Amino acid sequence: MKCIRLFLVAAFALSSAGCIKFSKTLTLNDDGSGVIDITYTLPEETVTQISGMMKLADELADAAGEPPPGDSHGYLELLLNPSENRIKRKVDSYKIDGLVLKKVKVESRDGSRQVELQLTFKRITDLAQTDFFTDQGFTLSRVQGGNYRLERKGTPVSSSPPVDMEDPQIARLLTPVLGGFDATIGVKTPGRILQANTTRRSLRQAVWNFEFNRDAEDFRAFYTKDLIVIFEGAGLSLPAE
């Protein structure tokens, strides 16, 4: 419930500030190393209001007898109020051998805060040691036939109820906020893709797109949908869970 409260508080900051665009691509190499590219755009007005919104979220949580949202989702505040130094410090704090911030760029342009970052890693299994990639990243496992499965588990409905866009009050509140919400998540695999629960796929790439203007349920799906790719494992020996 605290995640929904935190989102709704942030939503008020976003309500007059325009759209959110987010893109993340995981490229997995044939030795288990890889690259993560993330780009996103936040309205500058949102960035200037986030500190106050996070404080209010903490106060609401305290009044409800819950832990402050920032205690378990510190990375969320970083994403919503980004700076190059804060991102660098966050990556350094993980202390993971081989996890390197190769590129980070945060700039204000056309009334928006634009963020680009690229990380490289030696082993995809190491990403499970980070808060962000535990919540939003992909895990790699070996499946029948020597093939591999990449999966991002969606947030279970039972543990964190999604925003109900069927509720007229919620819909009225969030439609102006999410009108430009557009998120894309992609993976590039070292083997030929055999299965993927998306129609946007090629030989070694799968892409999921969540666009509120196309379907209001896409915002819910962005958090709750399991993203799955099974790819050919012939000739590969990858570190899998």
Secondary structure, DSSP 8 states (H G I E B T S, - for coil): -HHHHHHHHHHHHHTTT---EEEEEEEE-TTS-EEEEEEEEEEHHHHHHHHHHHHHHHHHHHHTT---HHHH-HHHHHHHS--HHHHHHHHHHH--TT-EEEEEEEEEETTEEEEEEEEEES-GGGGGGSHHHHHH--EEEEEGGGEEEEEE----TTTS----TTSHHHHHHHHHHHTT-EEEEEEE-SS-EEEESSSEE-SSEEEEEEETTT-THHHHHHHH--EEEEE--TT------
